[in-house]
Structure formats: structure tokens, C-alpha cells
Amino acid sequence: MVLELRLQRAAVGRGDRVLLVDDWIETGSQASAVRSMIQQCGGHLIGCTVIVDQTTPASRADLGVRSIVTAAELPAWEG
């Protein structure tokens, strides 16, 4: 499976401050790719807010992740 991220260049201008909002962050690789695209447009990623955070402390700090819960706080699936 190949994932493809897209960003309309016209949506982000020089000096724009962008907040990335997502439901779940695992490794931070997609958020890092989004940050690169924003920077190429002249903008700045100011942080990343998610519902569930599964990143490492280093990735969390690098990307400015704020979350509602961490993956470790979710109850075990009994299904």
C-alpha cells in the first residue's frame, strides 16, 4: 500500500502558522512529512493536536503533539 499526502500550495502562504489536527498519531512520520510540505510553502507548523497519541517522547516534543489520551491509556480490547 502506498500512501500519498497532498497539500494545495495556495492554501499555505509565506508566514502562515498551521496547526495539524488528526485522530491518531503513531510514529510521527506523516506529521513530519506534512511539516516539510508546509515549510516548502513558506509556512510554519506550530503544533499537532490528536485524539490518541502513540508517539515516542522525542517525536512528541519535536512535533509539538498535544493529545487527549495516549495509546497506553486506552482500555484493552476484550472482543
Backbone as CSV, one residue per row, in Angstrom:
resi,resn,N_x,N_y,N_z,CA_x,CA_y,CA_z,C_x,C_y,C_z
1,MET,0.840,-1.167,0.000,0.000,0.000,0.000,0.897,1.246,0.000
2,VAL,0.587,2.162,-0.873,1.322,3.415,-0.962,0.423,4.536,-0.481
3,LEU,0.894,5.277,0.494,0.139,6.424,0.983,0.644,7.676,0.292
4,GLU,-0.257,8.575,-0.009,0.125,9.809,-0.675,-0.504,10.981,0.066
5,LEU,0.335,11.909,0.510,-0.143,13.117,1.158,-0.140,14.240,0.136
6,ARG,-1.152,15.083,0.176,-1.231,16.204,-0.747,-1.561,17.473,0.028
7,LEU,-1.060,18.565,-0.499,-1.336,19.874,0.085,-1.471,20.873,-1.053
8,GLN,-2.544,21.618,-1.070,-2.696,22.666,-2.080,-1.773,23.811,-1.706
9,ARG,-0.809,24.087,-2.571,0.173,25.137,-2.283,-0.490,26.479,-2.005
10,ALA,-1.592,26.754,-2.664,-2.277,28.032,-2.474,-2.914,28.143,-1.082
11,ALA,-3.059,27.020,-0.401,-3.709,27.022,0.919,-2.777,27.499,2.023
12,VAL,-1.471,27.448,1.790,-0.490,27.851,2.799,0.427,28.902,2.190
13,GLY,0.468,30.061,2.812,1.306,31.136,2.305,2.491,31.409,3.212
14,ARG,3.396,32.223,2.710,4.589,32.601,3.459,4.176,33.221,4.797
15,GLY,4.725,32.682,5.877,4.451,33.197,7.215,3.207,32.636,7.886
16,ASP,2.423,31.828,7.172,1.233,31.229,7.791,1.642,30.281,8.914
17,ARG,0.855,30.281,9.958,1.046,29.365,11.081,-0.027,28.290,10.981
18,VAL,0.401,27.023,10.951,-0.513,25.908,10.691,-0.537,24.962,11.885
19,LEU,-1.745,24.588,12.301,-1.939,23.581,13.337,-2.460,22.326,12.660
20,LEU,-1.740,21.219,12.792,-2.155,19.934,12.232,-3.097,19.257,13.226
21,VAL,-4.270,18.834,12.742,-5.256,18.152,13.582,-5.495,16.774,12.988
22,ASP,-5.364,15.726,13.818,-5.516,14.351,13.336,-6.179,13.520,14.428
23,ASP,-6.649,12.333,14.063,-7.293,11.481,15.052,-6.285,10.629,15.823
24,TRP,-5.235,10.148,15.158,-4.308,9.218,15.802,-2.919,9.445,15.219
25,ILE,-1.925,9.536,16.071,-0.545,9.665,15.595,0.240,8.488,16.149
26,GLU,0.895,7.751,15.233,1.622,6.550,15.633,3.119,6.807,15.736
27,THR,3.763,7.021,14.610,5.219,7.216,14.610,5.612,8.670,14.440
28,GLY,4.714,9.464,13.889,5.019,10.860,13.612,5.561,11.092,12.217
29,SER,5.733,10.024,11.420,6.321,10.177,10.087,5.415,10.981,9.151
30,GLN,4.119,10.764,9.211,3.214,11.542,8.357,3.174,12.997,8.802
31,ALA,3.167,13.231,10.095,3.178,14.612,10.594,4.469,15.316,10.194
32,SER,5.576,14.609,10.201,6.850,15.190,9.753,6.799,15.533,8.273
33,ALA,6.163,14.672,7.479,6.019,14.941,6.051,5.141,16.165,5.818
34,VAL,4.075,16.277,6.593,3.200,17.453,6.485,3.982,18.711,6.859
35,ARG,4.780,18.633,7.904,5.594,19.790,8.298,6.514,20.221,7.156
36,SER,7.134,19.255,6.471,8.014,19.564,5.340,7.245,20.267,4.217
37,MET,6.040,19.787,3.920,5.239,20.411,2.865,4.856,21.836,3.241
38,ILE,4.493,22.029,4.495,4.134,23.372,4.971,5.330,24.301,4.865
39,GLN,6.498,23.828,5.255,7.706,24.640,5.188,8.065,24.982,3.747
40,GLN,7.860,24.055,2.821,8.138,24.320,1.413,7.245,25.428,0.865
41,CYS,6.066,25.588,1.463,5.145,26.662,1.056,5.452,27.974,1.774
42,GLY,6.395,27.941,2.713,6.743,29.147,3.455,6.040,29.286,4.790
43,GLY,5.250,28.284,5.160,4.522,28.322,6.424,5.303,27.674,7.556
44,HIS,4.695,27.680,8.733,5.320,27.111,9.934,4.308,26.222,10.653
45,LEU,4.702,24.975,10.932,3.862,24.082,11.738,4.031,24.500,13.190
46,ILE,2.948,24.928,13.818,3.044,25.388,15.209,2.711,24.295,16.215
47,GLY,2.184,23.177,15.732,1.877,22.075,16.629,0.986,21.051,15.959
48,CYS,0.731,20.005,16.697,-0.076,18.891,16.203,-0.989,18.455,17.342
49,THR,-2.279,18.480,17.098,-3.219,18.039,18.121,-3.929,16.777,17.633
50,VAL,-4.037,15.794,18.511,-4.599,14.494,18.138,-5.498,13.975,19.258
51,ILE,-6.311,12.998,18.919,-7.123,12.339,19.947,-6.260,11.313,20.673
52,VAL,-5.598,10.416,19.912,-4.774,9.365,20.511,-3.316,9.544,20.087
53,ASP,-2.441,9.575,21.060,-1.011,9.749,20.831,-0.284,8.451,21.129
54,GLN,0.413,7.930,20.121,1.182,6.692,20.286,2.661,6.949,19.959
55,THR,3.092,8.208,19.899,4.469,8.538,19.528,5.424,8.359,20.696
56,THR,6.695,8.438,20.376,7.734,8.422,21.406,7.845,9.817,22.015
57,PRO,8.410,9.935,23.195,8.587,11.264,23.785,9.387,12.213,22.884
58,ALA,10.385,11.694,22.173,11.196,12.544,21.289,10.355,13.087,20.126
59,SER,9.563,12.227,19.491,8.692,12.677,18.396,7.643,13.644,18.905
60,ARG,7.099,13.354,20.075,6.079,14.220,20.675,6.622,15.632,20.857
61,ALA,7.825,15.740,21.376,8.433,17.050,21.602,8.784,17.727,20.283
62,ASP,9.318,16.980,19.333,9.725,17.541,18.041,8.552,18.122,17.273
63,LEU,7.413,17.443,17.319,6.245,17.863,16.553,5.280,18.736,17.352
64,GLY,5.515,18.886,18.646,4.612,19.683,19.470,3.248,19.035,19.628
65,VAL,3.235,17.721,19.832,1.979,16.960,19.912,1.265,17.220,21.234
66,ARG,-0.023,17.505,21.112,-0.925,17.599,22.264,-2.041,16.593,22.006
67,SER,-2.389,15.802,23.012,-3.382,14.750,22.792,-4.388,14.683,23.922
68,ILE,-5.479,13.987,23.638,-6.495,13.729,24.660,-6.069,12.546,25.514
69,VAL,-5.642,11.453,24.863,-5.152,10.268,25.575,-3.943,9.703,24.842
70,THR,-3.146,8.938,25.561,-2.088,8.175,24.921,-2.634,6.778,24.624
71,ALA,-2.000,6.090,23.699,-2.449,4.743,23.354,-2.416,3.824,24.570
72,ALA,-1.446,4.022,25.463,-1.326,3.174,26.655,-2.515,3.361,27.616
73,GLU,-3.175,4.490,27.531,-4.318,4.760,28.420,-5.623,4.160,27.928
74,LEU,-5.659,3.659,26.681,-6.862,3.067,26.148,-7.112,1.697,26.785
75,PRO,-8.371,1.352,27.049,-8.653,0.034,27.631,-8.335,-1.086,26.646
76,ALA,-7.981,-2.237,27.170,-7.688,-3.406,26.337,-8.963,-3.877,25.661
77,TRP,-8.823,-4.346,24.433,-9.956,-4.868,23.684,-10.289,-6.265,24.177
78,GLU,-11.509,-6.484,24.591,-11.929,-7.771,25.145,-12.715,-8.594,24.115
79,GLY,-12.851,-8.081,22.895,-13.697,-8.630,21.854,-13.427,-9.993,21.446
